[in-house]
């Protein structure tokens, strides 16, 4: 687990506030993608340096 990952309690609090469109499927990896974006902005690293645990 990296420092950018959320605890289950934090995710339960945040998830209802994420804007999910009325059309299209619900993102299967929403939490993984959200944590990847958090990693990017917390570290200032480049997208290509993102750890594999956050997906492609």
Backbone as XML, in Angstrom:
<?xml version="1.0"?>
<chain id="A" units="angstrom">
  <residue number="1" name="UNK">
    <atom name="N" x="0.850" y="-1.176" z="0.000"/>
    <atom name="CA" x="0.000" y="0.000" z="0.000"/>
    <atom name="C" x="0.896" y="1.240" z="0.000"/>
  </residue>
  <residue number="2" name="UNK">
    <atom name="N" x="0.632" y="2.160" z="-0.914"/>
    <atom name="CA" x="1.385" y="3.406" z="-0.942"/>
    <atom name="C" x="0.673" y="4.445" z="-0.094"/>
  </residue>
  <residue number="3" name="UNK">
    <atom name="N" x="1.339" y="5.529" z="0.125"/>
    <atom name="CA" x="0.734" y="6.573" z="0.963"/>
    <atom name="C" x="-0.467" y="7.236" z="0.310"/>
  </residue>
  <residue number="4" name="UNK">
    <atom name="N" x="-0.648" y="6.997" z="-0.987"/>
    <atom name="CA" x="-1.776" y="7.601" z="-1.692"/>
    <atom name="C" x="-3.042" y="6.773" z="-1.589"/>
  </residue>
  <residue number="5" name="UNK">
    <atom name="N" x="-2.932" y="5.561" z="-1.089"/>
    <atom name="CA" x="-4.114" y="4.713" z="-1.039"/>
    <atom name="C" x="-4.997" y="5.070" z="0.151"/>
  </residue>
  <residue number="6" name="UNK">
    <atom name="N" x="-6.285" y="4.900" z="-0.069"/>
    <atom name="CA" x="-7.275" y="5.222" z="0.948"/>
    <atom name="C" x="-7.585" y="4.014" z="1.809"/>
  </residue>
  <residue number="7" name="UNK">
    <atom name="N" x="-7.967" y="4.273" z="3.028"/>
    <atom name="CA" x="-8.477" y="3.192" z="3.863"/>
    <atom name="C" x="-9.912" y="2.914" z="3.430"/>
  </residue>
  <residue number="8" name="UNK">
    <atom name="N" x="-10.456" y="1.779" z="3.837"/>
    <atom name="CA" x="-11.833" y="1.454" z="3.480"/>
    <atom name="C" x="-12.806" y="2.485" z="4.047"/>
  </residue>
  <residue number="9" name="UNK">
    <atom name="N" x="-12.541" y="2.984" z="5.248"/>
    <atom name="CA" x="-13.416" y="3.980" z="5.861"/>
    <atom name="C" x="-13.404" y="5.284" z="5.059"/>
  </residue>
  <residue number="10" name="UNK">
    <atom name="N" x="-12.225" y="5.699" z="4.588"/>
    <atom name="CA" x="-12.139" y="6.913" z="3.787"/>
    <atom name="C" x="-12.886" y="6.752" z="2.467"/>
  </residue>
  <residue number="11" name="UNK">
    <atom name="N" x="-12.750" y="5.578" z="1.842"/>
    <atom name="CA" x="-13.419" y="5.333" z="0.570"/>
    <atom name="C" x="-14.932" y="5.352" z="0.730"/>
  </residue>
  <residue number="12" name="UNK">
    <atom name="N" x="-15.453" y="4.765" z="1.800"/>
    <atom name="CA" x="-16.896" y="4.759" z="2.049"/>
    <atom name="C" x="-17.404" y="6.195" z="2.180"/>
  </residue>
  <residue number="13" name="UNK">
    <atom name="N" x="-16.592" y="7.065" z="2.760"/>
    <atom name="CA" x="-16.984" y="8.467" z="2.922"/>
    <atom name="C" x="-16.950" y="9.219" z="1.591"/>
  </residue>
  <residue number="14" name="UNK">
    <atom name="N" x="-15.948" y="8.979" z="0.753"/>
    <atom name="CA" x="-15.746" y="9.729" z="-0.487"/>
    <atom name="C" x="-16.622" y="9.256" z="-1.638"/>
  </residue>
  <residue number="15" name="UNK">
    <atom name="N" x="-16.813" y="7.957" z="-1.776"/>
    <atom name="CA" x="-17.478" y="7.383" z="-2.948"/>
    <atom name="C" x="-18.819" y="8.024" z="-3.312"/>
  </residue>
  <residue number="16" name="UNK">
    <atom name="N" x="-19.708" y="8.299" z="-2.359"/>
    <atom name="CA" x="-21.004" y="8.883" z="-2.743"/>
    <atom name="C" x="-20.903" y="10.268" z="-3.375"/>
  </residue>
  <residue number="17" name="UNK">
    <atom name="N" x="-19.792" y="10.955" z="-3.183"/>
    <atom name="CA" x="-19.631" y="12.317" z="-3.696"/>
    <atom name="C" x="-18.991" y="12.374" z="-5.076"/>
  </residue>
  <residue number="18" name="UNK">
    <atom name="N" x="-18.552" y="11.244" z="-5.606"/>
    <atom name="CA" x="-17.927" y="11.242" z="-6.927"/>
    <atom name="C" x="-18.998" y="11.343" z="-8.003"/>
  </residue>
  <residue number="19" name="UNK">
    <atom name="N" x="-18.765" y="12.211" z="-8.987"/>
    <atom name="CA" x="-19.768" y="12.395" z="-10.040"/>
    <atom name="C" x="-19.741" y="11.239" z="-11.038"/>
  </residue>
  <residue number="20" name="UNK">
    <atom name="N" x="-20.770" y="10.441" z="-11.028"/>
    <atom name="CA" x="-20.911" y="9.336" z="-11.970"/>
    <atom name="C" x="-22.036" y="9.716" z="-12.919"/>
  </residue>
  <residue number="21" name="UNK">
    <atom name="N" x="-21.751" y="9.666" z="-14.232"/>
    <atom name="CA" x="-22.748" y="10.065" z="-15.221"/>
    <atom name="C" x="-23.965" y="9.157" z="-15.219"/>
  </residue>
  <residue number="22" name="UNK">
    <atom name="N" x="-25.046" y="9.670" z="-15.746"/>
    <atom name="CA" x="-26.286" y="8.906" z="-15.818"/>
    <atom name="C" x="-26.239" y="7.855" z="-16.916"/>
  </residue>
  <residue number="23" name="UNK">
    <atom name="N" x="-25.307" y="7.999" z="-17.847"/>
    <atom name="CA" x="-25.218" y="7.072" z="-18.972"/>
    <atom name="C" x="-23.894" y="6.307" z="-18.911"/>
  </residue>
  <residue number="24" name="UNK">
    <atom name="N" x="-23.926" y="5.113" z="-19.394"/>
    <atom name="CA" x="-22.716" y="4.307" z="-19.452"/>
    <atom name="C" x="-22.536" y="3.450" z="-18.208"/>
  </residue>
  <residue number="25" name="UNK">
    <atom name="N" x="-21.639" y="2.496" z="-18.290"/>
    <atom name="CA" x="-21.426" y="1.589" z="-17.159"/>
    <atom name="C" x="-20.674" y="2.269" z="-16.016"/>
  </residue>
  <residue number="26" name="UNK">
    <atom name="N" x="-20.912" y="1.811" z="-14.834"/>
    <atom name="CA" x="-20.186" y="2.284" z="-13.659"/>
    <atom name="C" x="-18.743" y="1.812" z="-13.765"/>
  </residue>
  <residue number="27" name="UNK">
    <atom name="N" x="-17.773" y="2.689" z="-13.599"/>
    <atom name="CA" x="-16.375" y="2.266" z="-13.725"/>
    <atom name="C" x="-16.036" y="1.147" z="-12.741"/>
  </residue>
  <residue number="28" name="UNK">
    <atom name="N" x="-15.531" y="0.041" z="-13.264"/>
    <atom name="CA" x="-15.223" y="-1.106" z="-12.419"/>
    <atom name="C" x="-14.044" y="-0.843" z="-11.489"/>
  </residue>
  <residue number="29" name="UNK">
    <atom name="N" x="-13.126" y="-0.008" z="-11.943"/>
    <atom name="CA" x="-11.929" y="0.257" z="-11.161"/>
    <atom name="C" x="-11.924" y="1.692" z="-10.641"/>
  </residue>
  <residue number="30" name="UNK">
    <atom name="N" x="-13.054" y="2.199" z="-10.248"/>
    <atom name="CA" x="-13.175" y="3.594" z="-9.836"/>
    <atom name="C" x="-12.210" y="3.925" z="-8.699"/>
  </residue>
  <residue number="31" name="UNK">
    <atom name="N" x="-12.153" y="3.081" z="-7.697"/>
    <atom name="CA" x="-11.271" y="3.357" z="-6.565"/>
    <atom name="C" x="-9.807" y="3.348" z="-7.001"/>
  </residue>
  <residue number="32" name="UNK">
    <atom name="N" x="-9.426" y="2.390" z="-7.818"/>
    <atom name="CA" x="-8.051" y="2.304" z="-8.302"/>
    <atom name="C" x="-7.695" y="3.551" z="-9.125"/>
  </residue>
  <residue number="33" name="UNK">
    <atom name="N" x="-8.594" y="3.979" z="-9.973"/>
    <atom name="CA" x="-8.353" y="5.163" z="-10.791"/>
    <atom name="C" x="-8.286" y="6.428" z="-9.931"/>
  </residue>
  <residue number="34" name="UNK">
    <atom name="N" x="-9.176" y="6.530" z="-8.962"/>
    <atom name="CA" x="-9.196" y="7.693" z="-8.071"/>
    <atom name="C" x="-7.889" y="7.776" z="-7.290"/>
  </residue>
  <residue number="35" name="UNK">
    <atom name="N" x="-7.417" y="6.648" z="-6.775"/>
    <atom name="CA" x="-6.169" y="6.638" z="-6.019"/>
    <atom name="C" x="-4.972" y="6.956" z="-6.918"/>
  </residue>
  <residue number="36" name="UNK">
    <atom name="N" x="-5.033" y="6.554" z="-8.187"/>
    <atom name="CA" x="-3.978" y="6.897" z="-9.130"/>
    <atom name="C" x="-3.890" y="8.397" z="-9.359"/>
  </residue>
  <residue number="37" name="UNK">
    <atom name="N" x="-5.033" y="9.036" z="-9.481"/>
    <atom name="CA" x="-5.058" y="10.489" z="-9.645"/>
    <atom name="C" x="-4.544" y="11.164" z="-8.380"/>
  </residue>
  <residue number="38" name="UNK">
    <atom name="N" x="-4.936" y="10.665" z="-7.232"/>
    <atom name="CA" x="-4.438" y="11.222" z="-5.967"/>
    <atom name="C" x="-2.922" y="11.085" z="-5.882"/>
  </residue>
  <residue number="39" name="UNK">
    <atom name="N" x="-2.394" y="9.926" z="-6.288"/>
    <atom name="CA" x="-0.941" y="9.712" z="-6.270"/>
    <atom name="C" x="-0.247" y="10.758" z="-7.135"/>
  </residue>
  <residue number="40" name="UNK">
    <atom name="N" x="-0.803" y="10.991" z="-8.320"/>
    <atom name="CA" x="-0.202" y="11.930" z="-9.271"/>
    <atom name="C" x="-0.101" y="13.322" z="-8.672"/>
  </residue>
  <residue number="41" name="UNK">
    <atom name="N" x="-1.164" y="13.793" z="-8.054"/>
    <atom name="CA" x="-1.159" y="15.158" z="-7.541"/>
    <atom name="C" x="-0.454" y="15.294" z="-6.196"/>
  </residue>
  <residue number="42" name="UNK">
    <atom name="N" x="-0.395" y="14.240" z="-5.410"/>
    <atom name="CA" x="0.339" y="14.295" z="-4.145"/>
    <atom name="C" x="1.845" y="14.283" z="-4.359"/>
  </residue>
  <residue number="43" name="UNK">
    <atom name="N" x="2.300" y="13.475" z="-5.308"/>
    <atom name="CA" x="3.739" y="13.315" z="-5.501"/>
    <atom name="C" x="4.310" y="14.283" z="-6.521"/>
  </residue>
  <residue number="44" name="UNK">
    <atom name="N" x="3.490" y="14.746" z="-7.440"/>
    <atom name="CA" x="3.990" y="15.592" z="-8.510"/>
    <atom name="C" x="4.728" y="14.787" z="-9.568"/>
  </residue>
  <residue number="45" name="UNK">
    <atom name="N" x="4.646" y="13.462" z="-9.464"/>
    <atom name="CA" x="5.311" y="12.593" z="-10.428"/>
    <atom name="C" x="4.621" y="12.630" z="-11.779"/>
  </residue>
  <residue number="46" name="UNK">
    <atom name="N" x="5.310" y="12.149" z="-12.776"/>
    <atom name="CA" x="4.733" y="12.089" z="-14.104"/>
    <atom name="C" x="3.842" y="10.861" z="-14.225"/>
  </residue>
  <residue number="47" name="UNK">
    <atom name="N" x="2.892" y="10.925" z="-15.158"/>
    <atom name="CA" x="1.963" y="9.814" z="-15.338"/>
    <atom name="C" x="2.711" y="8.527" z="-15.653"/>
  </residue>
  <residue number="48" name="UNK">
    <atom name="N" x="3.782" y="8.606" z="-16.433"/>
    <atom name="CA" x="4.510" y="7.393" z="-16.814"/>
    <atom name="C" x="5.259" y="6.773" z="-15.636"/>
  </residue>
  <residue number="49" name="UNK">
    <atom name="N" x="5.421" y="7.497" z="-14.534"/>
    <atom name="CA" x="6.083" y="6.989" z="-13.343"/>
    <atom name="C" x="5.107" y="6.353" z="-12.346"/>
  </residue>
  <residue number="50" name="UNK">
    <atom name="N" x="3.837" y="6.344" z="-12.691"/>
    <atom name="CA" x="2.813" y="5.842" z="-11.779"/>
    <atom name="C" x="3.019" y="4.358" z="-11.494"/>
  </residue>
  <residue number="51" name="UNK">
    <atom name="N" x="2.932" y="3.948" z="-10.228"/>
    <atom name="CA" x="3.067" y="2.529" z="-9.883"/>
    <atom name="C" x="2.018" y="1.673" z="-10.584"/>
  </residue>
  <residue number="52" name="UNK">
    <atom name="N" x="2.368" y="0.446" z="-10.922"/>
    <atom name="CA" x="1.483" y="-0.482" z="-11.635"/>
    <atom name="C" x="0.210" y="-0.797" z="-10.851"/>
  </residue>
  <residue number="53" name="UNK">
    <atom name="N" x="0.234" y="-0.677" z="-9.541"/>
    <atom name="CA" x="-0.945" y="-1.014" z="-8.733"/>
    <atom name="C" x="-2.152" y="-0.135" z="-9.034"/>
  </residue>
  <residue number="54" name="UNK">
    <atom name="N" x="-1.935" y="1.003" z="-9.709"/>
    <atom name="CA" x="-3.034" y="1.898" z="-10.049"/>
    <atom name="C" x="-3.564" y="1.635" z="-11.449"/>
  </residue>
  <residue number="55" name="UNK">
    <atom name="N" x="-2.995" y="0.699" z="-12.154"/>
    <atom name="CA" x="-3.458" y="0.359" z="-13.491"/>
    <atom name="C" x="-2.774" y="1.170" z="-14.576"/>
  </residue>
  <residue number="56" name="UNK">
    <atom name="N" x="-3.172" y="0.893" z="-15.790"/>
    <atom name="CA" x="-2.543" y="1.583" z="-16.937"/>
    <atom name="C" x="-3.095" y="2.973" z="-17.109"/>
  </residue>
</chain>
